[in-house]
Amino acid sequence: MFLSDFDFVLPDELIAQTPPAERGASRLLALDRTTGSFSDHRFRDLPALLEPGDLLVVNDTKVFAARLLGRRLPGGGQAECLLVRRLGAGADGERWEALVHPGQRLKEGSRLEFGDDAHRLHGEICARRFHGRRLVRLWSERGSVSDLVDRIGHVPLPPYIKRPDDAADRDRYQTIYATSRGSIAAPTAGLHFTPDVLAALETRGVERVAITLHVGYGTFQPIRSARVADHEMDAERYDVSAAAAEAITRALREGRRIIAVGTTSVRTLESLSVTADGSVDASEGATALYIVPGHRFRIVSGLLTNFHLPRSSLLVLVSAFAGRDHVLAAYNHAIQQRYRFYSYGDAMLIR
């Protein structure tokens, strides 16, 4: 299949720039992936759209303030550093893979400074990496690097949100069940959940379990090849606990539906090994699984997701699950009905 097969025209004003006034106030489009039929709902209707015995799998990763704004030394010119992946720590600080700006001026040996006199974080460009990335060393004379990043860093909002982050984003660009720090992008399908919705799901008899996949910059990486199959995904770290594996195994053996919350949960689940008797083992590691049409879904039987960018790996994944024609028809309906798109936008349930 070609990348052009996954294109659509989206009016700019439908790209959500802010979250809804209240968490959980989003709209929800339900799509039947067998028939292609769809219906309009509110997110609070989710419990009624699921069945008792369904297993809801959420990603409990936590976004950290990965965007550092500072200055170059000497001279004091502006500099920006987006922390992509922690590589390790030593006596002289932490090593990170990062994207920096201005890239042409931040060469090997360049020094950076972030924060103020009370909360100072130092940086040094140690090496150039692939795709414009840098190996950066971070250190501080007082306090841990992680604590300082959390204090002085900015929420790494996606590039299609055309505004600076603000204080509200620290709460709203985070799921209410986030516990495992490590992502530079939120698993946005989970942003809609409220305590009331979770309680209603439990009352409905819907089981819930958490897994972890730390979302990296690859979630925004465009497909640059004309042929969809030629694209490669960045590897991302995941962790599926023994308790989660046991819950997934029970659901598989009992023939119950497994509803993944977000494409990150889909990629994690579909990366797991499943034995002939439907057994899944606890696992942790990295996955670069790229799901395209033709993929045989072994675990996931339902998907709750947001609306995605045209020509993106996320749209390709959703199309692999529900069928390209069904998905694009549902997207066309969503555009006509003025649904909000992308990270802070509305949701879609595919069953």
C-alpha positions, 0 to 999 in steps of 0.5 A: 500500500502507498502512503497516499492511501492514508491521506485526508484533508482536515481543516486546521480549526479542527486540530484541538489546541487546548483540552476540553473545559472539563476532563471527560467532556469529549465526544466519542465516535463508535465504529463497528469494524465488521460492518463499518457502521458508526454512531455518535456519543459522549465519552461518558457513554463508554461504559454502556458501549462495552460489555461485562467481562471486557478487559480494558488495557491502559498505558500507565506511563507518565509524561515528564517535563522533557523540554528544556529552554535555556541559553548557550555558553558563552554568549547567552543565545537561546537554546532548546533541548528536548530530552528523548531517551535517558542512556545512563548516569555516572559521577559526572551526570546523566547522558541523554539522547536529545533533539536540540535547537539551534542544531547548527550552532550546538556542535560537539563541545557546546555548553548549555545552561538551564534554570536560574541561580537557585535551580541550575542545570548544566548541559554539554553536547557530547556527540552527534547522533542520527536524524539530527539527535545529540548525545547530551550530558546533564549535571547540577551542583545541587539536586538530582537531574531528574528533580531539576528537569521536573521543576524547570522543564516544560511539557513537551506538547506535540508540534501541531499544538501551536502555542506554548505550554502552560501550567494547566498542561502539567495536569491535562496532558497526563492521564489520571492513572499515570504512575511510571515516569518516562514518556515525552508524549502522552498516551492521549486516548487515556486523557479522557478518563475521569474517576466517575467513568472508571467507577462506572466501568467497574460497576458495569463489570469491565475489568481494567489492567495497566501496562507500560510503554514509554512513548518516544519521539518516534510517535511523531516521526513522519513516514517518509517512504512512498510505500507504507511497508518501507517505514521503520519505527523507533524502539520504545521501552515497555513493561508488562507485569505478572499481574497484567499478563495473568489478566490478559491470559485469563481473558484470552482463554475465556474468549473475552474481549481485550480493549486496548486504550491507545495505539501504544497499548496495541503495540505493546500487547501485539509485541507479546508472545502468545502460546497455543493455549492462550498464555501470555508471560510477563515481559519487559524490553523494547518494541519497534513493532510497526503494524500495517494492514495485513497484521494478524491481531492475536490479542487486541479485539477492541481499540479506544483511540483519538483521531490521528494525523493523515499519512501517519503510522498511527493512522496506518495502525488503526486502519490495519485494525478496522480497515482503511475504508471504514476508518476513512469513512468514519474520519470523514463523518467526524470532520463533517460533524466537527469533531476535535482531532489529535492529542487534545481532541475527541475519541473513537471506539472501534469494536 
